[in-house]
Structures are given as structure tokens and as C-alpha cells.
């Protein structure tokens, strides 16, 4: 069952605008079914569902804080229609916290051996391949030709997540056929870029770094081309997403390889990178389509003022409510209150934001403003301790020189790549509450805990 977790997480579309977002999408129900099935088949696994007193207490405090500040923010807002409503938001908050525990314990009971950890990784790689062939590459074609529009629109109608109040994004049947930008099953292109950067690309980069084959569970240089092909395919898709976030992901991935590869391969990659840049420059000046693409979507950004203004507004909101925050989903009122006036003279602000609310323009700003230090502080401390534990395990495996443990080094490397991508890209915006992000990081946390116990018992 572990191999299906990431695939399920891709389906983020909400069915029913009046329902709380967490309960209106498929993953929470499918994960619940998987957990029940696992416990039905192996009842003894229920003993592994234990509650850490500190984590449980902290989660309860944050939940109560959120419910209180949601009520306060709803009472003071002058545009309650810009929020999800007090009942909807409260239920969604409880459901999201429940989803956190659900996914964590699902990964705990499923990932109980190296075989299951491998199945998860192999399933994730297969999911990426299938996602690329069935969804992403047809969308790339749809950005330049209508030949596959029927298939792309069908996928869009069935599975594509959509922004509330932005029908202009999907008026031709799907995001891709309307805006000619690849978005996968996400509500916009930049969200897809973050999804690839956090969930899939780190596993590919780590495999390249170690010449490792997840399907043979060993170092295998002959299979290295397979992972290079997947990486290039992801870059190709990110280019046609036509978003700055996608270009940043390509740059970050390249820098990671330059830093982490051995000297010989680093020189080869640097040479290839220089040649690729020269080729891109040549194409830019000789192919009108590529020139127009780069000019329109990368070099001429229209939303910079809104991103800047929104980020400043969120940080000022945090400074006014540093401890408790104002409640997730209730930052719009405060954004309008604190946004610098110099950033509001643009079409999107006047015609979209003022009619449907000021969306979060920076995830870091949204976390701090929405949850305050009471929510963000302990989370950062928890992740810090996981990073320390991961480094110790990595170093211990390095001294043991045991090839059967190489998989864990590869996955720890991938964990840090994912974390780096998340931390940096959270300066921008994406659908961070999607279950797939919980799945991938709980996978890493459970894997680190499992390996730590194995090393303690056997070495």
C-alpha cells in the first residue's frame, strides 16, 4: 500500500465549494481507508499508534488557538465574504489537524521495513513517470498545438484543482488550454513547480548523486541515465510551465548537483550547463516563439508589486499578532489594512483582489501571520531536531561502509533537498496544505526514525 500514497496525494481537486477544503478532496478518505485496511489485516499494528505527550499537547494548544483567533478575526473583518466563514474555517482547521495525525500514523504502520520504504520510493518514481506521460507531456503539447486539447480538457474537468473566483484561468476548458501553461493537476503553474521540486525531483537528484537504482536497491551506474532522463523531463515540463518558480527550481537543482557530484561529473555538468545556456541564448535570438515565451512569462512580470505588497502586508500582520496569529485563511482583511499603497495600482489588485479577497502571496508570511509563533516556532524546532538526527545517521552509515545501508544515505540526502526546496520556495505561494506534502515529509521522518532504531539495535 505504501506505493500508492504519493499517487493519491496528486488528486487535490475539491468537490463542493461549500464544504471545508480538507473534507472536499479525495485523499483524506482514501488514506483513511488504507489505514483501516492495514489495521484490519494486521490488528497488532494498532500498538504502533502511540501519542507523544509533548506533540499532542502542542497540537491541542495550536488547534485551540486557531479556533479562538478565527472567531476574533471573523468578528472584526469588514468583508466576511472574503473568508471561508467561521463554521467552514473551524471545521476545516479541525479536519486538517486530524489529517496530519491520519497521514502520520498511516506512514508509521506502513513503513515498517526496508522493503516497504523501497516500495514507497518505487511507487513515487512510477507515479512521476505515469504523471509525466499521461498528464504533463500532453499539457506541454497543448501549449503549442490544439491536437490534444480534448484529452487535456477531460483531465482538467475531472481532476484539476481550481482557484475560487478565477474562472478566467479555466474558461477554455482547463488551465492549460486557456493560459497555455503547464499546471499538472494543480490550480496554477507555479504550484506544479513546487510540487515537482519538493516531492519528485529530490529523489531523482539523490539517485544521480549516488548512481543509485531504487529498483535494484544498489549502486548501479548503468541505470544512471534513467534518472538523468527523468530529471531532463522535469526540466522540460518546468520550462513550459512558464513561471519564475519553475526556472528557480531548475537553477536550484543544477546548483545542488554542482555542489554534491564528484569532481569529474561536476566538471562535465558545468560544461553541459554552459553549452545549454549558449544554446538557449541562440534559440532565444533566432526562434520567435521561444523569444515571446521568455519575454511574456519570465522577463516581463506583472504580479511583482502584488507579491511584494502582499508579503509586506503579511509580515506586518505577524508583527501586530506575533504570538497567536490571526487564523489560517483570515489574513485577507489584515493584508488590505497593511499593504503599502504604492503596490496597489495594478489591474489584478483592483479587479480581482478587491472583489474576492487578498490571497496569500508568501507561504512564510502566511504561516507567520496565520499561526503566529505558537504554531511556527515548535514546528521549526521539531524539524531542526529531525535534521540533527538525520545528519548523525548519515555520518554513522558513512563510517560503517555497509552497502545495504546506502539506500538510507540516498534518502537522507533527498530529505535535505526536499527541505531546502520547501524552505526557499515558501517565500512564494503554493498549495502547502495539500496532503501530498504531509505524505512526503512524514515518509522522511518515519524513515529517519526507523533507520535510527535499526542502527541502534544492530550496530
N, C-alpha and C positions, 0 to 999 in steps of 0.2 A: 504493500500500500504506500510505502514511502515514496515510490517513484511517481506518484500521481499528485503530490502536494503542490508543486510549483505550477503544473498544468491547471489545476483547479483555481489557483490564485490569479491566473490571467483573466478570468471572467469577472470583471469588475462592474459590468453594467448593472444599474439599479432598475428594478422593475416596480414602478409605482412611485410617483413623485411625493405622495403624501406620507409614505412610510419612512421611518428612520433609515438613513442610508445604509448602516451596517446590516439591518434586517431586510433590506430591499434587494440585496445581491445574493447570488448563489453560494459563494464559498463558505459562509458560516454554517449553512445547513449541510453541505457536503462534508465539511470537516467534522461536524457533529456525528454524522452517520458513520464516518470512518472510525471515529473514536469508540462509538458504541459497538461497532462490529469487532474491533480489536479486543475490547473488553469482554464481548460475548464469546469470542473464540479462545481467549486466554484470560479467564477471570482473575488469575493471580496477578495480572498486570495492574489491577486496581491498587495494589500495595505500593506501587511506584508513584501514585498520585498523592504526594505529600505537600503540605503548605508550609513554606518558610515563614516563621512568625514575623520577622522584620519586613520582608517583602509584602506579606499580606496586610500588615498594619499600614505600611506606606501607601499601598494601593487603595486601601479603605479611606485614608485621610485625603488623598488626592481626589478620589471619587466624591466624597462629601463636599470638599472644597469646590469642585466643579459644579455640583448641583446648586450650591449656595450662590456662587458668582453668576451662574447662568440666570438665576432668578433676579439677582440685583441688576444685571446688565439689561435684561428684558424689561425691567421696570423703568429704567432711565432712557432707553433708546427712543428716539423720535420716529424711527422707521421700523416697527416690528416686522413689517413685511420683508425687510432685508435679512431677517434671521429665519431659522427653521421653525421658530415657535418654541415656547417654553416646554410644552409637553414632548414635542418631537425631539428637541435637543436633549432633554433629560433622559428620555428613553434610549436615544442613540448613544449617549455617554455611557449609560449602564451596559448597553449591548456591546459597545466597543471594549470596555474593560472585561466583560465576560468573554469576548472573542480573544483577547490577549491570553487569558488563562486557558481557554479551549485549545488554541493552537500550540501553546507551550506544552501542555500535557499530552497533546497528540504527538508532538515530536519526541517527547520523553518515552512514551510507550512504544513508539515505532522504531526509533533509532537506538536499538539495544545491542547492536553488534557491528563489526566492521562490514559485514555483508549488507546490512540494512543501510548503513551510511553510504556504501558504494551504490546501492540501488537508488538512493535519493539523488546522488550526483549524476548517475547514468540517466535517470529519468529526467533530470533537469536539462542535460545535454540533448536528449532526444526531443524534449519539449521545444527547445530552441530551434532544432533542425526542422521539426514539423511546423512550428510557428513561422519560421522564415519561408518555407516552401509554400505553405497554404495561405498565409496572410501577408507577410511583409513584401515578398518579391512581387506578387500580383499588385500590391499597392504601389510599388515603385513603377511598374508598367503603367498604372493608371495615372501617374503624374505626368506622363508624356504622351499617352495614347488611350483612347476610349475602348480599346478592344476587350479589356477585362472588366469594364465598369459594372456589368451585370453581376459578376461574382463578388466584386469588391463591395457593391451596394448591398448585396444579400448578407454578407458577413457583417457589414455595418448595421443593418437593420436588426439583425439577430443578437449581436454581441458587443457592439461598440458603446462604450460609456459616453455620456453626453453632458456638456455643461448646461446647467439650468439657465434659461434666459438668453442663450446664444444660438438661436435657431439658424442664424446666418452662417454658422460653421458647418451645417449639415443639410442645407436646403436642396442640394442636388442628389441627395440620397445617402451620402456619407461624408465624413470629414475630408477624405482623400479626393473624391470626385468634385468636391466643392472648392477646396483650397489648394489642391494639387500638392499636398504634403503628406508624407507617410506618418501614420499615427498608431499603427497596430490596432489594438482593441482599446486604447486609451482615449481620453476625451480630447487630447490635442498632442501635437508632435513632440513638444518638449517633455511631456510626461512619459512618452515611449522612450526617449533618450535616457532619462533617469532610470527607467525600468531595466533597460539593457545594461546600463552602466553598473547598477547595484546588484542585479540578480545573475546575469549570464556572463558578461564579459570578464569579471574577476576569475571565475572558474577556468575560462579559456586562457587567460593570461598566466595563471599559475601552472597550468598544464604545459604551456610553451616554455615557461621559465625552467621547469624541471625535466622537459622532454618526457612528460608522464602521460600514460594512457589510462584513463579511468575505466576503460572496458577490458583492459588486460591486467589492471592493478599492478603495474610495474613501469619502470623507466623503459621507454621504447622509442628510440629516435626515429624509427621507420614510420611511426604513426604521427610524428610531429606536424607533418604537412596538413593533416586533417584539421588540427586546431588552428593552424595559420589560415586555412581556408574559411573556417567559421569566423575568425576574427576579421578577415577582409570582408566577408559577407555582412557582418555587423557594421563595419565602417561604411560600406556601400549604402546600406539602409539609412544610417545616420546622416549621410550626406544628403539623401533625398528627403529626409525629414525637414530639411531647410530651416533649421533652428540653431541659434548660437549654442544652446546647451549641447546639441549633438556634436558640433565642432569641438567644443571643450572636452567632451568625452573622448573623442579621437585623439586629441592632443594629450590628455592625461594618460590614456592607455599607452601611447607611444613613449611618453616620459617614463612610465613605470617599467616598460621593457628596457629602455636605455639604461636605467639605473640597476635593474635586477639581473639582466642577462650577463653571461660570461663575456670576457673581453673580446673574444673572436666574433661572437654573434652580435655583440654591441656595435662593433665596427661595421659589420655587414648591414645591420639595421640602420645605422646612421647614414651609410652610403645610399641605401634604398630610400630613406626618408628624403635626402637631398634630391635624388632623382625624381621622386614623386612630386616634390614641391616645384621643381623645374617643369615637369610635365604638366602639372596643374596650371602653372603660370602661362605656359604655352597655349594650353587649351582655353584658358580664360581670354586671351587676346585673339584667338582665332575662331572660337566656336561661340556664336551669338547666344545660343540657348544657355550655355554654362555661364557666360558673362551676365546675362539677365538674371539668372538664378542667384548668383552670388550678390549682385547689386541689389536685388529686390529683397532678399530674405536675410542677408548677413551684414552687408555694409551699410544698409540704409534702414536702421531700426527705428520703428515708430513708437514703441512702448517703453523706451528708456526712461522718460520722465515719470510715467506711472509706476514703474518698478522702483525708481529712486524715491518718489514721493510716498509710495505705499510702504517701503521698507523703513523710511524715516518715521512715518506715522505709527508703525508697529513698535519701533524701538521707544518712541515717546510714550506710547501706551504702556509698555513694560516699565518704564521709569516712573510712571504715575501709579502703577499697580504691581510693584516688583515681587511681592510675596505670593499673592493669591492668583494673579492674572485676572482676566475679565471673562473667561469662559471660552472654550473652543467653539468657534462658529459665531462669536459675538464681537469680533474685532471691527466690523464694518463701521459701526457708529463712532467708535473712537478714531478710526482711520480718517473719516471725514472731519473729525474735530481737530486732529493734529497734523494732517497732511500740509506741507508747505504750499502756499498759494501759487508759487512760481511753477509748480509742476502740474497744475490742473487745466491749463489752457491747451487741451488737445481733444480730438474727436472722441476717443474711446472713453475718456473721463466724463465728458459732457453728455454723450448719447448712450452709454452703456452703464457705467458705474453709478451715475445718479439715478438710474431707473431700476437697477437690480441689486445695488449694493457694491461696496468696495471689496473685491476679493483679496485674499492674502497674496502678496507679491514676493514674500520671502518666507520660507518654511522656518528658518531660525527665528525670524521676527514673530511668526505666528505661534511657535511653541512658547517663546518667552512671554508674549503678550497674552496668549490664551491660558497657559498653565502656570505662569509665574515660576519663581524659584522653587516653590514647594513641589512642583511637578518635574521641572527640568533638572534641578540640582541632584537629587538622588539617582535619577536615570543616568546622568553623566558619570556619577561615582560608581554605579554598578558596571557600566561599560568599561570604565578605567580599570577596575579590578579584573574584569574578563580579559582585557588586553594584557595585563601583567601576567595573568595565569597562562595565556597563550604563548607569550614570549618565553616563559620558563619551560613550558612543554617543548617548544620548538628547539630550544638550546639543549635540553636533555636528550631529545631524539638525535640531535646532531652528534652528541658525544657517544651515543650507543652504536652508531653505524649499522643499524638493523634495517635492511631493505623492506621488511614487512611493515615498518612504521613510516615509510616515506610518504604514503598517502596522507597521513595526518599533517606532515610538514607542508605538503601541497595545499591542503585545505586551510591550514592556519594562514599561509601566505595569501590565499584567496580571501579569507576573512578580513585581513587588513586592507586589501584592495577595495573590497566592498565598503568597508567602514570609511576609508578615505574618500571614495566617490560620494557616499552619502553626506559626509560632513561638508564637503566643498559644494556639492550641488544643492544642498539645503539652503544655500544663500539665495537660490531662486525658488521657483514654485513647482510642485508636482503633487500627485495624489498620495501623500505619505501614509494615509490611514488605510490604504488597501491591504488586504490580508497577506498578499504575496511578500511584502516587506517583513512582516512578522515571521512568516514561514522561513525566509532565508536566514534571518539573524538568529532565530531560535534554533535553527539547524546548526549554525556555527556554535552557539552557546552550549547546546546539548552535546555536540561532538567534542568540544573542548573539555567539558566535564567528564565525558566517557573516557577520553584518552588519558586524562589526569588520573582517574581511578585505575585504569589498566596499567599505567606505568608504576603507580604506587604498589599495586598488587604483585606485578611480575618482575619488576626491576628494583 
